[in-house]
Amino acid sequence: VDVLGSRAFGVSRSYFAKGVAAGNVLVNGKRADKASSAAAGDEIHAEGLGRFTLSSVGGETRRGNLKVQLDVERS
């Protein structure tokens, strides 16, 4: 979840991970932890930053990462 959150809000991965550790991130209404993951259709809410929905997960990039589509609403 920290990778997606950092991409969605333009913050560092470590910054978003600190929010997860502090309990400020919810995945579908449940508190996220460092092992949380998200699937297409999941909504992630980050206190103070906003929320985003993982719209779709596509193929892989050249580096082997997954291509994702995020719908972001900033607060």
Buried (B, 14 or more C-beta within 10 A) or exposed (E): BBBBBBBBBEBEEEEBBBBBEEEBBBBEEEEBEEEBEBEEEBBBBBEEBBBBBBEEEEEEEEEEEEEBEBEBEEE
